[in-house]
Amino acid sequence: MKSQLGQNNTQQRPKKQGKQTIMRFAGLGTTLAVSIGLGSIGGRKLDEYFALEKPLITAAGALLGLAVGMWSVLRNIKSM
């Protein structure tokens, strides 16, 4: 009986670890999406405030959000 219990425990660990890995990567994707979104929204508000015809600050904000998001994702991947 002990050998059967040991086998069941080893079979359950990879499933649990797999779910944690999936949730961690989902969180990283969410972090990236939110940082890009916040950069875009902030840039759009600044474009409206300065009454610019072209969305230059929106583009800059999105790129800044992308850079910050990628930095955060890479930092978290290195800590795995």
Secondary structure as UniProt FT lines:
FT   HELIX           2..50
FT   HELIX           56..78
//
